[in-house]
Amino acid sequence: MTHRLLVLGAGYSGLAAARRAHDLARRERADVTVTLVNATPHFVERVRLHQVAAGQDVGVHSLAEALEGTGIDLVVGLVEDVDPDARSVTVRGDWGPRTLGYDSLVLALGSSARAGGVPGADDHSLAIADLDGARAVADRIAADRPERVAVVGGGLTGIEAATEIAESHPGIAVELVTGGEVAPSVGARGRAHVRRVLHRLGVVLREHARVDEVDDRGLVMADGGRVPADLVVWNAGFGASGLAAAIGLAVDDEGRAVVDGSQRSLSHPDVLVVGDAAHTRGAAGEPLRMSCAMGLPMGWTAAETVLGGLTGRTPDTAPFGYLGQCVSLGRRDGLVQFVRADDSPRPFLLTGRTAARVKESIVAGAYDNARTGGQAAVYLRLVRGVARRYLRRKGAPAGAVRQDARVGGV
């Protein structure tokens, strides 16, 4: 009997899950159909959205072309309802509503920008968490030619937005505002390099500066001061899609579905959750951060779980370990920070043009791997291998790797 696999969302993790499942089914001669649902007919390289915001036409690919020749059925429409009991999903497209049944479901609907309850942020700022938001920033810059742009958020996404806009539009005064220190996830040397590049590009950096309100004149700060801005770009955090909680899946305090090491929901084992919407535990027991670097192995693992259940093969459920963090600092500079499996920075890093070239190859490779799955087995062995070594060095008892991944928890 044909097993129906339905994947909701065609970002990095969703596309990776669909393609890996198709390839495994063909290789193992399993009777599986794969249907991929996405709100638009495009795959968007989310890690290039800072380039789109600066006015560059990059990072958008036809899903039909990406799936050509695979037999994967692409349905373009918005998910209106999921009924885990009936194992059905209602999708609305240009043709109206359509009900899709499934035997296994993969949720890969990702995350969106989160204003964090700051008054006025939703009304007076733009976010580059999706393609529409990034294009809206580019359109505002092109149409209004703002003299001052304030970028809120000193993590890697905010840094990329500030440096890309400053380099592409040297006539704009760009200010980067963060509640803590800039680039908190990298080491001291990496942070120093980020500060040097910001200074070189003319970006004013305000650290330890909390935003109390956003209005039509810019930012109102907690200390009573103001940051004048004609355009505010908000990058102060992301929130998971609310679908998992809405359909009754077990979720953590941030709305991410809690899953085991096979990416199965702890409350609904026939539903697998991957990418930004999943609370997947890493080598140190912490939830993996939202990133395509972790979204890809989650998607591949979900595919292996589904096919393993059909063929009697037990999938590897070891946790994933981190390899590095990379950030673009305009088109001619960058930072690649090598990290331990728990995401803490190592003393090794790359900067300058070399780092920019490495970052570009990683970004291009992420899409290629989601589309083709060409390096899935190698990458999975690598991220699981560094996690296993980390746990051994920490003196974890035998079997702890698998048990940590399987138990999950909030």
C-alpha positions as CSV (number, residue, x, y, z in Angstrom):
1,M,0.0,0.0,0.0
2,T,1.4,3.4,-1.0
3,H,2.6,5.5,1.9
4,R,1.7,9.2,1.6
5,L,4.4,11.6,2.9
6,L,3.2,15.2,3.1
7,V,5.7,18.0,3.7
8,L,4.5,21.5,4.7
9,G,7.0,24.2,3.9
10,A,9.7,24.4,1.3
11,G,12.4,26.2,3.1
12,Y,15.8,24.5,3.7
13,S,14.5,21.8,6.0
14,G,11.3,21.1,4.1
15,L,12.9,20.9,0.7
16,A,15.7,18.7,2.2
17,A,13.1,16.3,3.8
18,A,11.1,16.0,0.6
19,R,14.1,15.4,-1.7
20,R,15.8,13.0,0.7
21,A,12.6,11.0,1.2
22,H,12.2,10.7,-2.6
23,D,15.8,9.6,-3.1
24,L,15.7,7.0,-0.3
25,A,12.3,5.6,-1.5
26,R,13.7,5.2,-5.0
27,R,16.9,3.6,-3.8
28,E,15.1,1.2,-1.4
29,R,12.2,0.6,-3.8
30,A,9.7,1.7,-1.2
31,D,6.2,2.6,-2.3
32,V,6.1,6.2,-1.2
33,T,4.5,9.4,-2.7
34,V,6.0,12.7,-1.6
35,T,3.9,15.9,-1.8
36,L,5.5,19.3,-0.9
37,V,3.2,22.2,0.0
38,N,4.5,25.8,-0.1
39,A,2.8,29.2,0.1
40,T,4.7,30.4,-3.0
41,P,6.1,28.7,-6.1
42,H,9.6,29.8,-5.0
43,F,12.4,28.6,-2.8
44,V,13.9,31.6,-1.0
45,E,17.5,31.5,0.2
46,R,16.7,33.1,3.5
47,V,20.4,33.5,4.4
48,R,20.6,36.0,1.4
49,L,17.7,38.2,2.5
50,H,20.1,40.9,3.8
51,Q,21.3,41.2,0.2
52,V,17.7,41.5,-1.1
53,A,17.1,44.2,1.4
54,A,20.1,46.1,0.1
55,G,18.6,46.0,-3.4
56,Q,20.3,42.9,-4.9
57,D,18.2,40.5,-7.0
58,V,19.4,37.2,-5.5
59,G,18.2,34.1,-3.7
60,V,14.9,33.2,-5.3
61,H,14.6,29.9,-7.2
62,S,11.7,28.1,-9.0
63,L,10.5,25.1,-6.9
64,A,9.1,23.5,-10.1
65,E,12.6,23.7,-11.7
66,A,14.2,22.4,-8.5
67,L,11.9,19.4,-8.3
68,E,11.9,18.7,-12.1
69,G,12.3,15.0,-12.8
70,T,11.8,13.9,-9.2
71,G,8.2,13.0,-9.2
72,I,7.6,15.1,-6.1
73,D,4.2,16.7,-6.3
74,L,4.3,20.5,-5.6
75,V,1.2,22.1,-4.3
76,V,1.3,25.9,-4.1
77,G,-1.1,27.3,-1.4
78,L,-1.6,28.4,2.1
79,V,-2.1,25.8,4.9
80,E,-5.6,26.6,6.4
81,D,-6.1,23.6,8.7
82,V,-4.3,20.5,9.9
83,D,-6.3,17.6,11.5
84,P,-3.9,15.1,13.1
85,D,-6.7,12.8,14.0
86,A,-8.1,12.6,10.5
87,R,-4.5,12.8,9.0
88,S,-5.6,15.5,6.6
89,V,-4.5,19.0,5.7
90,T,-6.6,21.7,4.0
91,V,-4.6,23.9,1.6
92,R,-6.1,27.0,-0.2
93,G,-4.6,28.1,-3.5
94,D,-5.8,29.9,-6.6
95,W,-8.1,26.9,-7.3
96,G,-9.8,27.2,-3.8
97,P,-9.5,24.8,-0.9
98,R,-8.1,21.3,-1.3
99,T,-7.8,18.5,1.3
100,L,-4.7,16.4,1.3
101,G,-4.5,13.1,3.2
102,Y,-1.3,11.7,4.6
103,D,0.3,8.8,6.4
104,S,3.3,10.8,7.6
105,L,3.4,14.6,8.0
106,V,6.5,16.8,8.1
107,L,5.9,20.3,9.5
108,A,8.6,22.7,8.2
109,L,6.8,26.1,8.3
110,G,9.7,27.8,9.9
111,S,9.7,31.1,11.8
112,S,8.9,34.8,11.4
113,A,10.1,38.1,12.8
114,R,9.2,38.8,16.4
115,A,8.9,42.4,17.7
116,G,9.2,41.3,21.4
117,G,6.3,43.5,22.5
118,V,8.1,46.8,21.8
119,P,5.4,49.4,21.1
120,G,5.3,50.7,17.6
121,A,7.7,48.1,16.2
122,D,5.0,46.4,14.1
123,D,3.7,49.7,12.7
124,H,6.9,51.7,12.2
125,S,9.5,49.2,11.2
126,L,10.2,46.6,8.6
127,A,11.8,43.1,9.1
128,I,13.8,41.0,6.7
129,A,12.7,37.6,8.0
130,D,11.0,36.8,4.7
131,L,11.2,37.8,1.0
132,D,8.3,40.3,1.2
133,G,9.9,42.1,4.1
134,A,13.4,42.2,2.5
135,R,11.9,43.5,-0.7
136,A,9.9,46.1,1.2
137,V,13.1,47.4,2.7
138,A,14.7,47.6,-0.7
139,D,11.7,49.4,-2.2
140,R,11.6,51.9,0.7
141,I,15.3,52.7,0.2
142,A,14.9,53.0,-3.6
143,A,11.7,55.1,-3.4
144,D,12.3,57.3,-0.3
145,R,16.1,57.5,-0.4
146,P,16.3,57.7,3.4
147,E,19.1,59.6,4.9
148,R,19.2,57.6,8.2
149,V,18.5,53.9,8.7
150,A,18.5,52.2,12.1
151,V,19.0,48.5,12.3
152,V,17.8,46.9,15.6
153,G,19.5,43.7,16.7
154,G,23.2,43.0,17.1
155,G,23.1,39.3,16.2
156,L,24.5,38.0,13.0
157,T,21.3,38.8,11.0
158,G,21.3,42.4,12.1
159,I,25.1,42.8,11.4
160,E,24.6,41.4,7.9
161,A,21.7,43.8,7.2
162,A,23.6,46.9,8.6
163,T,26.8,46.2,6.7
164,E,25.1,45.2,3.4
165,I,23.0,48.4,3.4
166,A,25.9,50.6,4.3
167,E,28.2,49.1,1.6
168,S,25.5,49.2,-1.1
169,H,24.2,52.7,-0.2
170,P,27.2,54.7,1.0
171,G,25.1,57.9,1.2
172,I,22.9,56.5,3.9
173,A,23.8,56.9,7.6
174,V,23.4,53.5,9.1
175,E,23.1,52.9,12.9
176,L,23.2,49.4,14.5
177,V,21.4,49.3,17.8
178,T,21.6,46.3,20.2
179,G,20.5,45.6,23.7
180,G,23.7,43.8,24.5
181,E,27.1,43.6,22.9
182,V,27.4,43.1,19.1
183,A,27.9,39.6,17.8
184,P,27.5,37.9,21.2
185,S,27.9,34.4,19.8
186,V,31.4,34.8,18.4
187,G,34.7,35.1,20.3
188,A,36.5,38.3,21.2
189,R,38.7,38.3,18.1
190,G,35.6,37.9,15.9
191,R,33.8,40.6,17.7
192,A,36.8,43.0,17.3
193,H,36.8,42.3,13.5
194,V,33.0,43.0,13.3
195,R,33.5,46.3,15.1
196,R,36.4,47.2,12.7
197,V,34.3,46.6,9.6
198,L,31.3,48.5,11.0
199,H,33.6,51.5,11.6
200,R,35.2,51.2,8.1
201,L,31.7,51.2,6.5
202,G,30.6,54.1,8.6
203,V,28.0,52.2,10.6
204,V,27.5,53.8,14.1
205,L,27.3,51.0,16.7
206,R,25.2,51.5,19.9
207,E,25.7,48.6,22.3
208,H,23.8,48.0,25.6
209,A,21.0,50.3,24.3
210,R,17.4,49.1,24.9
211,V,14.6,50.3,22.6
212,D,11.4,51.2,24.4
213,E,9.4,52.3,21.4
214,V,9.4,52.8,17.7
215,D,7.6,55.7,16.1
216,D,7.6,57.5,12.8
217,R,10.7,59.5,13.7
218,G,12.9,56.5,14.7
219,L,13.7,54.8,18.1
220,V,12.8,55.9,21.6
221,M,15.4,54.6,23.9
222,A,15.1,53.3,27.5
223,D,17.5,56.0,28.7
224,G,15.2,58.8,27.4
225,G,17.3,59.5,24.3
226,R,16.3,59.0,20.6
227,V,17.9,57.4,17.6
228,P,16.5,59.4,14.6
229,A,15.7,57.3,11.6
230,D,13.8,57.5,8.4
231,L,13.6,53.7,8.2
232,V,13.8,51.2,11.0
233,V,14.9,47.6,10.1
234,W,13.9,45.2,12.9
235,N,16.1,42.1,13.5
236,A,15.7,41.6,17.2
237,G,14.4,38.0,17.2
238,F,12.4,35.3,15.5
239,G,9.4,33.3,16.6
240,A,8.3,29.8,15.5
241,S,5.2,29.3,13.4
242,G,2.2,28.9,15.6
243,L,0.8,25.9,13.7
244,A,2.3,23.3,16.0
245,A,0.6,24.7,19.1
246,A,-2.6,25.3,17.2
247,I,-3.0,21.7,16.2
248,G,-2.2,20.4,19.7
249,L,1.4,19.3,19.4
250,A,3.5,19.4,22.5
251,V,5.5,22.7,22.4
252,D,8.0,24.6,24.5
253,D,7.6,28.0,25.9
254,E,8.5,29.6,22.6
255,G,6.0,27.5,20.6
256,R,8.5,25.2,19.1
257,A,7.3,21.6,18.8
258,V,9.2,19.2,21.1
259,V,10.6,16.3,19.2
260,D,12.8,13.3,19.8
261,G,16.1,12.4,18.0
262,S,14.2,11.1,15.0
263,Q,12.3,14.5,14.7
264,R,9.0,12.9,15.7
265,S,6.6,15.0,17.8
266,L,6.6,13.7,21.4
267,S,2.8,14.0,21.5
268,H,2.0,12.9,17.9
269,P,4.5,10.3,16.6
270,D,3.1,10.4,13.0
271,V,4.0,14.1,12.8
272,L,7.6,15.1,12.3
273,V,8.8,18.7,12.8
274,V,11.9,20.1,11.4
275,G,13.7,23.5,11.0
276,D,12.9,26.6,13.0
277,A,9.6,25.2,14.3
278,A,11.3,22.3,16.1
279,H,12.7,22.1,19.6
280,T,15.5,19.7,18.8
281,R,18.1,19.1,21.4
282,G,21.8,19.6,20.6
283,A,24.9,17.9,22.0
284,A,24.8,20.0,25.2
285,G,21.1,19.4,25.7
286,E,20.1,22.9,24.6
287,P,17.5,23.6,21.8
288,L,19.3,24.0,18.5
289,R,19.4,27.5,17.3
290,M,17.4,28.5,14.2
291,S,19.6,28.1,11.2
292,C,19.8,26.4,7.9
293,A,23.0,24.6,9.2
294,M,20.7,22.7,11.6
295,G,17.6,22.7,9.5
296,L,19.2,20.6,6.7
297,P,20.1,17.7,9.0
298,M,16.7,17.9,10.7
299,G,15.0,17.5,7.3
300,W,17.2,14.6,6.2
301,T,16.7,12.9,9.5
302,A,12.9,13.2,9.2
303,A,13.1,11.6,5.8
304,E,15.2,8.7,7.1
305,T,12.8,8.2,10.0
306,V,9.8,7.8,7.6
307,L,11.6,5.5,5.2
308,G,13.2,3.6,8.1
309,G,9.8,2.8,9.5
310,L,8.7,1.4,6.1
311,T,11.9,-0.7,5.5
312,G,12.7,-1.8,9.0
313,R,15.9,0.2,9.2
314,T,16.6,2.0,12.5
315,P,17.6,5.6,11.9
316,D,20.5,7.2,13.7
317,T,19.1,9.5,16.4
318,A,22.3,11.0,17.7
319,P,22.1,14.7,18.3
320,F,23.7,17.2,16.0
321,G,26.8,19.3,16.9
322,Y,27.7,22.7,15.5
323,L,30.6,23.3,13.2
324,G,30.8,27.1,12.7
325,Q,29.1,30.4,12.5
326,C,29.6,32.6,9.4
327,V,28.5,36.2,8.8
328,S,28.7,38.4,5.7
329,L,30.1,41.9,6.3
330,G,29.2,43.3,2.9
331,R,30.3,41.6,-0.3
332,R,34.1,42.0,0.3
333,D,34.4,41.0,3.9
334,G,33.2,38.4,6.3
335,L,33.7,36.3,9.4
336,V,33.8,32.6,9.8
337,Q,34.0,31.6,13.5
338,F,34.8,27.9,14.1
339,V,32.9,26.6,17.1
340,R,32.7,23.5,19.3
341,A,29.8,21.1,19.1
342,D,27.9,23.1,21.8
343,D,28.3,26.3,19.6
344,S,30.9,27.9,21.9
345,P,33.6,29.7,19.9
346,R,37.0,28.1,19.2
347,P,40.1,30.3,18.9
348,F,40.2,29.8,15.1
349,L,38.5,32.1,12.7
350,L,38.7,33.5,9.2
351,T,38.2,37.1,8.2
352,G,38.3,39.4,5.2
353,R,37.9,38.3,1.6
354,T,38.8,34.7,2.4
355,A,35.9,34.6,4.9
356,A,33.6,36.3,2.3
357,R,34.4,33.6,-0.3
358,V,33.9,30.8,2.2
359,K,30.6,32.2,3.3
360,E,29.5,32.5,-0.3
361,S,30.4,28.9,-1.0
362,I,28.5,27.7,2.2
363,V,25.4,29.7,1.2
364,A,25.4,28.3,-2.3
365,G,26.0,24.8,-1.0
366,A,23.1,25.0,1.4
367,Y,20.6,25.5,-1.4
368,D,22.3,22.8,-3.6
369,N,22.2,20.3,-0.7
370,A,18.5,21.1,0.1
371,R,17.6,20.7,-3.6
372,T,19.7,17.6,-4.4
373,G,20.7,16.0,-1.0
374,G,24.1,15.4,-2.5
375,Q,26.0,15.7,0.7
376,A,23.3,14.5,3.1
377,A,25.1,11.4,4.3
378,V,28.4,13.1,4.7
379,Y,27.0,16.1,6.5
380,L,24.9,14.0,8.9
381,R,28.0,11.9,9.8
382,L,30.0,15.1,10.4
383,V,27.5,16.9,12.7
384,R,26.7,13.7,14.6
385,G,30.4,12.8,14.8
386,V,31.3,16.1,16.5
387,A,28.4,15.7,18.9
388,R,29.6,12.2,19.9
389,R,33.2,13.4,20.4
390,Y,31.9,16.3,22.5
391,L,29.9,14.0,24.8
392,R,32.8,11.6,25.1
393,R,35.1,14.4,26.2
394,K,32.4,15.5,28.7
395,G,32.4,11.9,30.2
396,A,28.9,11.1,29.1
397,P,28.0,7.4,29.9
398,A,27.6,4.9,27.2
399,G,24.3,5.3,25.4
400,A,23.8,8.9,26.5
401,V,24.0,10.2,23.0
402,R,21.0,8.3,21.8
403,Q,19.0,8.7,25.0
404,D,19.5,12.4,25.1
405,A,18.3,12.7,21.6
406,R,15.3,10.4,22.1
407,V,14.0,11.8,25.4
408,G,13.7,15.4,24.2
409,G,11.9,17.5,26.8
410,V,11.1,21.1,27.4
